[in-house]
Amino acid sequence: MDAVDEVDARIARMAARPFREVAKGYTPFAENDVIVAKITPCMENGKCAIGRNLSRGVGFGSTEFHVLRATQRVIPEWLFYFWRFPPTRKLAAVNMTGSAGQKRVPQIFLETASIPLPDLFEQRRIAAQLQQADRLRRTRRYALELTDAFLPAAFIELFGANGDRFPPTTVDELASDRPNAIRTGPFGSQLLHSEFTDSGVAVLGIDNAVNNRFVWEQRRFITPETYERLRRYTVFPGDVIITIMGTCGRCAIVPDKIPTAINTKHLCCITLNLTRCLPIYLHGAFLHHPFVRQQLRSATKGAIMDGLNMEIIKNLRIPLPPLSLQQKFAAVVDRVERLRAVQRESLRQAEHLFASLLHHVFNG
C-alpha cells in the first residue's frame, strides 16, 4: 500500500465512525454538514460553517464544535441560519455545562432544540433571501474595512515612513504656550469614584479614546463644585487625548461641540500650538508614523504598553511637516470621515435587515 492509499484508507476508517463521536482529538464531518462552535466565546459570536468542497468528501477538526447533519426534511442552510439566530445561542448559553471559562453547549441541547421547519421549497426560498442579506452585510463591512485601511496609507504617502523627511521636534515643543498645556487627570484622593454623579461636568476616560476616535461610552460626571477644584484639568475642543494606563497608546481628538469636561488620570491631554501642528496630524503620527510608534513601543513595557506617562509623551520626537501639508492631510481625513459616516449607516441598515429577517423567520 503506497502513501496515498494509506491516507485514503485512514480517511475511510475515520469517515465510517459516527459523526458525533470524538476520538483521538478530532471530530469528523462530511460535505454539507453544519459545524457549530460549542465553547465560549466562539459560540456566543455565532461561529459556524457549512462543510463545502471537502477533500474526498470528509473533514476533521478539533473537539470544540458540534456537527449538524441535514436530512431529507431540512437543508444545511436552514440549520446554519438557525444557529446564527441570536435567541438560539442565548438559549444554548443558558444550557451550557462545565466550569466557568470552559463551558460548552451539550449535545443534548441540539438534539432537543425546537426549530421552525417549513417544507424544503420554502426553506430554500428563505435561505436564498438570508444569503443575499448576509452577503450585503459582509460587503458593507468589507467596504468599511477598506476605507479604514486607506488613512494609514495616505499618511505614510504624505509624510513618509522614516523620521528623516521633516525636522523632528518634541510634543512638548508643539504644545500651546498656555500653562498646563500637557496634563494628566487628577490622581489619588483628588478625584474619588464616590464623587462621580449622574449629571454635571463630564469626565473623559479611556473609553472615550480606546477606538482611536472620540466616542461617548460610559458617561461620568462631577458636580460643578468639584469641577471648580479640578478646573486645571479642563479638556478643550481640538485637544488630543492619548491613553497612558490600561490599554495604552490609543488616542482621539476632542470634538468641537464637547461640553465642559475634564480628563481622568488614565489620559494625557495635549493642547497644541495650532500655528505649528494640527491635531489631526499629531493624532495620525501617534497612530500611523513608524518612527513615532517605535518610540512608544520602546518606552513602554509588555504587549499592552502599560508604561506611558506624561514625561514620555512630552519627549516623543515628532517629524514636523509644513502646515500646508498637514492641512492637505486634514482635507483627506475630512473626505474619508464623510465617506465613513455613509458606510457606517449603510452597514447599520444591512445589519438591521439581516437581523430582522432572522427574527421573522425563526421567531415562529
C-alpha positions in Angstrom: 0.0 0.0 0.0 1.5 3.3 -1.1 1.2 6.6 0.9 -1.9 7.8 -1.0 -3.7 4.5 -0.5 -2.8 4.6 3.2 -4.2 8.1 3.6 -7.4 7.1 1.7 -7.9 4.1 3.9 -7.3 6.1 7.1 -9.9 8.7 5.9 -12.3 6.0 5.1 -12.0 4.5 8.6 -12.5 7.9 10.2 -15.5 8.7 8.0 -17.1 5.4 8.9 -17.4 6.4 12.5 -20.5 8.2 13.9 -20.2 11.9 13.2 -20.7 12.9 16.9 -18.0 10.6 18.1 -14.9 12.3 19.5 -11.8 10.2 19.3 -8.1 10.8 19.2 -8.6 14.6 19.4 -10.6 15.1 16.2 -14.3 15.4 15.1 -15.1 14.2 11.6 -17.6 15.9 9.4 -18.9 15.4 5.8 -19.8 17.5 2.8 -22.8 19.8 3.7 -22.6 19.2 7.4 -23.1 22.3 9.5 -20.3 22.9 12.1 -21.1 25.0 15.1 -18.8 26.1 17.9 -19.8 24.8 21.3 -17.4 26.7 23.6 -17.4 30.4 24.6 -16.7 32.9 23.2 -16.9 31.4 19.7 -20.4 30.0 20.4 -21.6 33.4 21.6 -20.2 35.0 18.5 -22.2 32.6 16.3 -19.1 30.9 14.8 -20.4 28.2 12.4 -19.8 27.0 8.8 -21.1 24.6 6.2 -18.7 21.9 5.0 -18.2 22.5 1.3 -15.7 21.3 -1.3 -14.0 19.0 1.2 -11.1 16.8 0.0 -12.6 13.3 -0.5 -15.8 14.5 0.9 -14.8 14.4 4.6 -13.0 16.8 7.0 -11.6 16.6 10.5 -11.3 19.3 13.2 -11.0 19.9 16.9 -13.4 18.6 19.5 -14.7 22.1 20.2 -17.6 22.1 17.7 -20.8 20.1 17.1 -21.8 18.7 13.8 -25.3 19.0 12.5 -26.3 16.9 9.5 -29.0 17.8 7.1 -31.8 15.3 6.4 -34.5 14.8 3.8 -36.5 17.3 5.8 -34.0 20.1 6.4 -31.3 21.8 4.2 -27.9 22.7 5.6 -28.5 26.5 5.1 -31.6 26.3 7.3 -29.6 24.8 10.1 -26.8 27.3 9.5 -29.0 30.3 9.9 -30.9 28.8 12.8 -27.6 28.8 14.7 -26.9 32.4 13.5 -30.2 33.5 15.2 -29.2 35.2 18.4 -32.0 33.8 20.6 -30.9 30.3 19.6 -27.4 30.9 21.0 -28.8 32.7 24.1 -30.8 29.6 24.9 -27.8 27.5 24.2 -25.8 29.6 26.6 -28.4 29.1 29.4 -28.0 25.3 28.9 -24.2 25.2 28.8 -22.4 22.8 31.1 -18.9 22.8 32.7 -16.9 25.2 34.8 -16.5 28.9 34.4 -14.3 29.7 31.4 -14.7 26.2 30.0 -18.4 26.0 29.4 -19.8 24.1 26.4 -23.1 23.6 24.7 -24.1 20.0 25.4 -25.1 17.7 22.6 -28.5 17.1 24.2 -29.4 20.8 23.6 -29.0 20.5 19.9 -30.8 17.2 19.8 -33.9 18.6 21.6 -33.9 22.2 20.4 -37.1 23.3 18.7 -36.7 24.7 15.2 -39.4 26.0 12.8 -39.4 23.7 9.8 -41.3 24.7 6.6 -41.2 22.5 3.6 -38.0 22.2 1.6 -39.1 24.6 -1.2 -39.8 27.3 1.4 -36.6 26.6 3.2 -34.6 27.1 0.0 -36.5 30.3 -0.8 -36.0 31.8 2.6 -32.4 30.7 2.8 -31.7 32.4 -0.5 -33.0 35.7 0.9 -31.0 35.3 4.1 -27.9 34.6 2.0 -28.4 37.8 0.0 -28.9 39.9 3.1 -25.9 38.2 4.7 -23.7 38.9 1.7 -24.8 42.5 1.6 -23.9 42.9 5.3 -20.5 41.4 4.7 -19.9 43.5 1.7 -20.7 46.7 3.6 -18.4 45.6 6.4 -15.6 44.9 3.9 -16.0 48.3 2.3 -15.7 50.0 5.6 -12.5 48.0 6.4 -11.0 49.1 3.1 -11.8 52.7 3.9 -10.2 52.3 7.4 -7.1 51.0 5.8 -6.8 54.0 3.4 -5.9 56.7 6.0 -2.7 55.0 7.3 -1.6 54.5 3.7 -2.4 58.1 2.9 -0.5 59.3 6.0 2.7 57.4 5.0 2.4 58.6 1.4 2.3 62.2 2.5 4.7 62.2 5.5 7.0 59.1 4.9 7.7 56.1 7.0 11.1 57.3 8.4 11.7 60.2 10.7 14.2 62.0 8.4 11.8 63.6 5.8 11.0 66.5 8.1 12.9 68.1 11.0 11.9 66.4 14.3 10.6 68.2 17.3 9.1 67.1 20.6 5.5 67.0 21.6 6.3 69.5 24.4 7.6 71.9 21.8 4.4 71.5 19.8 2.1 72.3 22.8 0.4 75.6 23.3 2.3 78.2 25.4 -0.6 78.4 27.8 0.1 76.9 31.3 -0.6 73.2 31.8 -0.9 72.6 28.0 0.1 68.9 28.5 -1.6 67.3 31.6 -2.9 64.1 33.0 -6.0 64.0 35.2 -6.3 64.2 38.9 -4.6 61.4 40.9 -5.4 59.6 44.1 -7.6 61.5 46.5 -8.0 64.4 44.2 -10.9 62.6 42.5 -12.6 59.6 44.1 -15.1 57.3 42.4 -17.6 58.2 45.0 -17.5 61.8 43.6 -18.9 60.8 40.3 -22.5 61.8 39.7 -25.3 61.2 37.1 -25.0 64.7 35.7 -22.9 67.8 35.8 -19.4 68.3 34.3 -18.3 65.4 32.1 -15.2 63.3 32.9 -13.3 61.7 30.0 -11.6 58.4 30.3 -10.0 55.5 28.4 -13.4 54.5 26.8 -13.6 57.9 25.0 -10.3 57.2 23.1 -9.9 53.4 23.0 -11.3 53.1 19.5 -8.8 55.8 18.3 -11.6 58.2 17.6 -13.7 60.1 20.1 -16.8 58.3 21.3 -19.1 58.6 24.2 -19.4 55.3 26.0 -19.8 55.3 29.8 -20.9 58.8 30.9 -19.2 60.1 34.0 -19.8 63.4 35.7 -18.8 65.5 38.7 -20.6 68.4 40.3 -19.9 72.0 39.4 -18.4 72.4 42.8 -15.9 69.6 42.3 -15.1 71.0 38.9 -14.1 74.3 40.3 -11.5 72.4 42.4 -10.2 70.5 39.3 -10.5 73.2 36.7 -6.8 72.9 35.8 -7.7 69.5 34.1 -10.2 71.0 31.7 -10.3 69.5 28.3 -10.8 71.8 25.3 -12.1 71.3 21.7 -9.3 70.1 19.5 -7.2 68.7 22.3 -5.5 65.4 21.5 -6.1 62.7 24.3 -3.9 59.6 24.5 -4.4 56.7 26.9 -1.5 56.1 29.3 -2.9 53.4 31.6 -4.6 50.1 30.8 -4.8 49.9 27.0 -2.1 52.5 26.3 -1.3 54.4 23.2 -4.9 54.9 21.9 -5.8 58.4 21.0 -8.6 60.7 19.8 -9.3 64.3 19.1 -11.8 66.1 21.3 -14.7 67.3 19.2 -15.7 70.9 18.8 -19.1 70.5 20.5 -17.9 68.8 23.6 -19.5 70.2 26.8 -17.3 71.3 29.7 -15.2 68.4 30.7 -12.0 67.2 32.5 -9.9 64.1 31.9 -9.0 61.3 34.3 -5.5 60.2 35.2 -5.8 57.5 32.5 -5.4 60.1 29.8 -2.7 62.6 28.8 -4.3 65.6 27.2 -2.4 67.9 24.8 -3.4 71.4 23.8 -1.5 72.2 20.6 0.0 75.4 19.2 -2.1 75.4 16.1 0.3 77.6 14.1 2.8 74.7 14.2 0.8 71.5 14.5 -2.8 70.4 13.7 -4.5 67.9 16.0 -5.3 65.7 13.0 -1.6 65.4 12.2 -0.5 64.6 15.8 -3.3 62.1 16.0 -2.1 60.5 12.8 1.5 60.5 13.9 0.6 58.7 17.2 -1.3 56.0 15.2 0.5 55.6 11.9 4.0 57.0 11.9 6.5 54.1 12.3 9.1 56.5 13.8 6.7 57.6 16.5 5.2 54.2 17.0 8.6 52.7 17.6 9.3 55.3 20.3 6.0 54.4 22.0 6.9 50.7 21.9 10.4 51.3 23.3 9.1 53.5 26.1 6.6 51.0 27.4 6.5 47.6 28.9 4.8 44.5 27.7 2.2 43.9 24.9 -0.4 46.3 26.4 2.1 49.2 26.6 1.5 49.8 30.3 4.4 52.2 30.9 3.3 55.5 29.4 3.4 58.7 31.4 3.3 62.4 30.8 7.1 62.8 30.5 7.3 60.1 27.9 4.6 61.8 25.9 6.3 65.2 26.2 9.6 63.9 25.0 8.3 62.0 22.0 10.1 63.2 18.8 7.6 64.1 16.1 8.7 64.8 12.5 7.1 68.2 11.7 6.0 68.8 8.1 4.9 72.2 6.8 1.5 73.4 8.0 0.2 73.4 4.4 1.0 69.6 4.1 -0.8 69.0 7.4 -3.8 70.9 6.1 -3.8 68.8 2.9 -3.9 65.6 5.1 -6.7 67.2 7.1 -8.7 67.7 3.9 -8.2 64.0 3.0 -9.3 62.9 6.5 -12.4 65.1 6.2 -13.4 63.4 3.0 -12.7 60.0 4.3 -14.7 60.6 7.5 -17.7 61.7 5.5 -17.4 58.5 3.4 -17.1 56.5 6.6 -20.3 58.0 8.0 -22.2 56.9 4.9 -20.6 53.5 5.0 -21.4 53.0 8.7 -25.0 53.9 8.1 -25.2 51.5 5.2 -23.7 48.8 7.4 -26.2 49.6 10.2 -29.1 49.2 7.7 -27.7 46.0 6.3 -27.2 44.5 9.8 -30.7 45.6 10.7 -32.1 43.9 7.6 -30.3 40.7 8.3 -31.4 40.6 12.0 -35.0 41.4 11.0 -35.1 38.6 8.5 -33.7 36.1 11.1 -36.2 37.3 13.6 -39.1 37.0 11.2 -38.1 33.5 10.1 -37.1 31.9 13.4 -39.3 33.6 15.8 -42.3 31.5 15.0 
